[in-house]
């Protein structure tokens, strides 16, 4: 039949993204879809919140009802399926509980948790009352969690100033039950950016020269989604992290310089020769 496709082949990595929408297109669901697609995966979504934002900040948040979030996830899983979950902005306690209950029902699907707490401009994206629920109900389910330094400080309760502080914080967060953590050191001072990957019994340090730019909106979302795509494509965790970091670095270096604030990345830098 015209337009029909009877092929049983699957796309190279199905990622179900559970996160908030960014009207500016640089982070959140929009940034995640771009990342997964540009790395050859297939992105499906369950939107947890709508935000009114641009490069200057977040000016409004409208939560999606928990039952409708669950409905989105259920319909995707029963029809399309997923090779990895990735969560971003969950915002409040009741949403976190809903997501945790669902993910707990699918223990064989790897889960990448980006503990989104603050927007690049400083707006709080996780209610303070939801922090304990995140720690006790969602983090224990994660195959890998990807906090930046401020997020890791909130989760671990310690101040991070150097690699030793990163190690101490990572140990505390690992104690919450996750299988691995990538602690991102971009918020620390220095000419080099240090990221620390800790798994059960091992660690890997990634270092790169700092790129001096304000066009970094969406880096955390893109990195977590890129890792989720690699995991969905059956890459070993360290290889998935390594590729994700290279992807995000190039997206920063080639950023389109849009807006008057913290501009978005160039998610599409992997696309060549289409114009």
C-alpha positions as CSV (number, residue, x, y, z in Angstrom):
1,X,0.0,0.0,0.0
2,X,1.3,3.5,-0.7
3,X,2.7,5.1,2.4
4,X,2.8,1.8,4.4
5,X,5.9,0.4,6.0
6,X,5.9,-3.2,7.1
7,X,9.6,-3.2,8.1
8,X,10.2,-4.6,11.6
9,X,13.6,-2.9,11.9
10,X,13.9,-0.6,14.9
11,X,15.6,2.9,14.9
12,X,19.1,3.0,16.4
13,X,18.2,3.8,20.0
14,X,14.7,4.8,21.2
15,X,14.9,7.4,24.0
16,X,11.7,8.3,26.0
17,X,12.4,11.8,27.4
18,X,10.3,12.9,30.4
19,X,11.0,16.6,30.9
20,X,9.7,20.2,30.6
21,X,9.3,22.2,27.5
22,X,11.5,25.2,26.7
23,X,9.8,27.8,24.5
24,X,13.1,29.2,23.6
25,X,14.1,25.9,22.0
26,X,17.6,25.6,23.6
27,X,17.0,23.2,26.5
28,X,14.3,20.9,27.9
29,X,12.2,18.8,25.5
30,X,13.2,20.8,22.5
31,X,16.9,20.5,23.1
32,X,16.6,16.8,24.0
33,X,14.8,15.9,20.8
34,X,17.4,17.7,18.7
35,X,20.2,15.9,20.6
36,X,18.8,12.5,20.3
37,X,17.9,13.0,16.6
38,X,21.3,14.4,15.7
39,X,23.0,11.4,17.3
40,X,21.0,9.0,15.2
41,X,18.4,8.0,17.8
42,X,14.7,8.2,18.0
43,X,13.2,10.7,20.5
44,X,9.7,10.2,22.1
45,X,8.5,12.5,24.8
46,X,6.3,13.0,27.9
47,X,6.0,16.7,28.8
48,X,6.0,17.4,32.5
49,X,5.7,21.2,32.4
50,X,5.4,24.1,30.0
51,X,7.8,27.0,30.5
52,X,7.7,30.5,29.1
53,X,11.3,31.4,28.6
54,X,14.0,32.8,26.3
55,X,17.7,33.4,26.6
56,X,17.1,36.0,29.3
57,X,15.4,33.7,31.8
58,X,12.3,31.7,32.8
59,X,9.2,33.8,33.2
60,X,6.5,31.2,33.9
61,X,6.0,27.5,34.6
62,X,2.8,25.6,34.0
63,X,2.7,22.0,35.3
64,X,1.1,19.2,33.4
65,X,-1.3,17.1,35.5
66,X,0.3,13.9,36.8
67,X,-2.3,11.6,35.2
68,X,-1.7,13.1,31.8
69,X,2.1,12.7,32.2
70,X,1.5,9.0,33.0
71,X,-0.8,8.7,30.1
72,X,1.8,10.1,27.7
73,X,4.4,7.6,29.0
74,X,2.0,4.6,28.9
75,X,1.0,5.2,25.3
76,X,4.5,5.6,24.1
77,X,5.7,2.4,25.8
78,X,2.9,0.2,24.7
79,X,3.3,1.2,21.1
80,X,6.7,2.5,20.3
81,X,8.7,1.2,23.3
82,X,12.0,2.6,24.6
83,X,15.6,1.6,25.0
84,X,16.3,4.2,27.6
85,X,14.5,6.7,29.8
86,X,15.8,10.2,30.3
87,X,14.3,12.7,32.8
88,X,14.9,16.4,33.1
89,X,12.7,19.0,34.8
90,X,10.2,17.3,37.1
91,X,9.5,20.4,39.3
92,X,7.5,19.1,42.2
93,X,7.0,16.2,44.5
94,X,3.9,14.7,43.1
95,X,5.4,14.6,39.6
96,X,8.5,12.9,40.9
97,X,6.5,10.3,42.7
98,X,4.5,9.6,39.6
99,X,7.6,9.1,37.4
100,X,9.4,7.0,40.1
101,X,6.4,4.6,40.2
102,X,6.4,4.2,36.4
103,X,10.2,3.7,36.0
104,X,10.2,1.2,38.9
105,X,7.9,-0.9,36.7
106,X,10.5,-1.1,33.9
107,X,13.7,-2.2,35.6
108,X,15.3,-3.4,32.4
109,X,15.1,0.0,30.6
110,X,18.2,2.0,31.5
111,X,17.4,5.4,33.2
112,X,19.4,8.6,32.8
113,X,18.5,11.2,35.5
114,X,19.4,14.8,34.9
115,X,18.5,16.4,38.3
116,X,17.3,19.7,36.9
117,X,17.1,22.2,39.7
118,X,18.0,25.6,38.3
119,X,17.8,27.3,34.9
120,X,21.0,28.8,33.4
121,X,19.7,32.2,34.5
122,X,19.2,31.1,38.1
123,X,15.4,30.4,38.2
124,X,14.6,27.5,40.5
125,X,13.1,24.6,38.5
126,X,12.7,22.1,41.4
127,X,10.5,23.0,44.4
128,X,12.5,22.8,47.6
129,X,9.9,20.4,49.1
130,X,10.6,17.9,46.3
131,X,14.3,17.5,47.0
132,X,14.0,14.7,49.5
133,X,11.6,12.8,47.3
134,X,14.1,13.1,44.4
135,X,16.8,11.6,46.7
136,X,14.8,8.8,48.1
137,X,12.5,7.7,45.3
138,X,14.0,8.6,42.0
139,X,17.8,8.6,42.3
140,X,17.9,5.0,43.6
141,X,16.4,3.9,40.2
142,X,19.0,5.7,38.1
143,X,21.6,3.9,36.0
144,X,23.4,7.3,35.9
145,X,22.7,10.7,37.3
146,X,24.3,13.8,35.8
147,X,24.4,16.7,38.3
148,X,26.4,19.9,37.9
149,X,28.3,21.3,40.9
150,X,25.3,23.3,42.4
151,X,23.0,20.3,42.0
152,X,25.5,17.9,43.5
153,X,26.0,20.3,46.5
154,X,22.2,20.3,47.1
155,X,22.1,16.5,46.9
156,X,25.2,15.8,49.0
157,X,25.0,18.7,51.4
158,X,28.7,19.6,51.0
159,X,30.5,22.4,49.3
160,X,32.6,21.5,46.2
161,X,35.7,23.5,45.3
162,X,38.0,20.9,43.7
163,X,38.3,17.3,42.5
164,X,38.5,16.0,46.0
165,X,35.2,17.7,46.8
166,X,33.7,16.2,43.7
167,X,34.8,12.7,44.8
168,X,33.3,13.2,48.3
169,X,30.1,14.5,46.9
170,X,29.9,11.7,44.3
171,X,30.4,9.1,47.0
172,X,27.5,10.5,49.0
173,X,25.2,10.6,46.0
174,X,26.2,7.1,45.0
175,X,25.1,6.1,48.5
176,X,21.6,7.1,47.6
177,X,21.4,4.0,45.3
178,X,22.2,5.1,41.8
179,X,24.6,2.9,39.7
180,X,26.8,5.7,38.4
181,X,27.2,9.5,38.5
182,X,28.8,12.0,36.1
183,X,29.5,15.1,38.2
184,X,30.0,18.0,35.9
185,X,32.6,20.6,37.0
186,X,31.9,23.5,34.7
187,X,30.8,25.7,37.6
188,X,34.1,25.5,39.3
189,X,36.9,28.0,38.6
190,X,39.9,27.3,36.3
191,X,41.0,27.1,32.8
192,X,40.2,23.4,32.6
193,X,36.8,21.9,33.0
194,X,36.8,18.7,35.0
195,X,34.0,16.1,34.8
196,X,34.1,13.0,37.1
197,X,32.5,9.7,36.2
198,X,32.1,7.4,39.1
199,X,30.7,3.9,38.8
200,X,30.6,1.1,41.4
201,X,34.3,0.6,42.1
202,X,35.8,2.8,39.4
203,X,36.2,6.4,38.3
204,X,37.2,8.3,35.1
205,X,38.3,11.9,35.0
206,X,37.5,13.9,31.8
207,X,39.3,17.2,31.2
208,X,39.0,19.9,28.5
209,X,40.0,23.5,28.1
210,X,37.2,25.9,29.1
211,X,35.4,27.6,26.3
212,X,34.8,31.3,27.3
213,X,31.2,31.9,26.0
214,X,27.8,32.8,27.3
215,X,26.1,30.5,24.7
216,X,25.7,27.4,26.9
217,X,22.0,27.3,27.5
218,X,20.9,23.6,27.4
219,X,24.3,22.0,28.0
220,X,23.0,19.8,30.8
221,X,20.0,18.7,28.9
222,X,22.0,17.9,25.8
223,X,24.7,16.0,27.7
224,X,22.2,13.8,29.6
225,X,20.2,13.1,26.4
226,X,23.4,12.3,24.5
227,X,24.4,9.8,27.2
228,X,20.9,8.3,27.1
229,X,21.1,8.0,23.3
230,X,24.5,6.2,23.6
231,X,23.1,3.8,26.2
232,X,20.0,3.2,24.0
233,X,22.4,2.4,21.2
234,X,24.2,-0.2,23.4
235,X,27.4,1.8,23.9
236,X,29.3,1.0,27.1
237,X,28.7,3.7,29.7
238,X,32.2,5.3,29.5
239,X,32.0,5.4,25.7
240,X,28.5,6.9,25.8
241,X,29.7,9.6,28.2
242,X,32.8,10.3,26.1
243,X,30.8,10.7,22.9
244,X,28.2,12.9,24.7
245,X,30.9,15.2,26.0
246,X,32.5,15.6,22.5
247,X,29.0,16.3,21.0
248,X,28.2,19.0,23.6
249,X,31.7,20.6,23.3
250,X,31.3,21.0,19.5
251,X,27.7,22.3,20.1
252,X,29.1,25.0,22.4
253,X,32.0,25.9,20.1
254,X,29.7,26.3,17.1
255,X,26.8,27.9,18.9
256,X,24.7,30.2,16.7
257,X,24.9,33.2,19.1
258,X,21.1,33.7,19.3
259,X,19.4,36.0,21.8
260,X,20.5,38.6,24.3
261,X,21.3,36.3,27.2
262,X,22.5,32.8,27.7
263,X,22.2,31.5,24.1
264,X,21.4,28.0,22.9
265,X,23.8,25.4,21.6
266,X,24.2,24.2,18.0
267,X,22.6,20.9,18.5
268,X,22.6,20.3,14.7
269,X,26.3,20.4,14.1
270,X,26.3,16.6,13.3
271,X,24.2,17.3,10.2
272,X,26.3,17.9,7.1
273,X,25.6,18.5,3.4
274,X,21.8,18.8,3.5
275,X,21.6,22.4,2.3
